[in-house]
Amino acid sequence: MVALRPHPDLYVGVADPRRRAILDLLLTGERGVNALVDAMDLRQPAVSKQLRILKESGLVSVRKAGRQRLYRVNAGELRKMYEWTKTYEQIWNERFDKLDAYLASPEGETK
């Protein structure tokens, strides 16, 4: 069965290391913007911008709790990315096995 390719915006969401760092922080649970600012070396407008991109890409969701907005990882969207990339795992493993065999052979040894 062929896995459907996730929406390209998901890849936009993880393309930036700051957004990946935010996702890593959100893995432990919901956080507000100020908690993310405190945990990162970014100012509040920069964190808010990255959160907006993550939200637009579907990788995080937000809920209001009083005056605060709490962000959390949308695991379903990450799962779509995982399922699609997992389809290539067998190809990668076969190629790495061939490379390992070549490097272990006399032809693969450097002199």
Buried (B, 14 or more C-beta within 10 A) or exposed (E): EEEEBBBEBBEBBBEEEBBBBBBEBBEEEBBBBEBBBEBBEBEEEEBBBBBEBBBEBBBBBBEEEEEEBBBBBBEEBBEBBEEBEEEEEEEEEEEEEEEEEEEEEEEEEEE
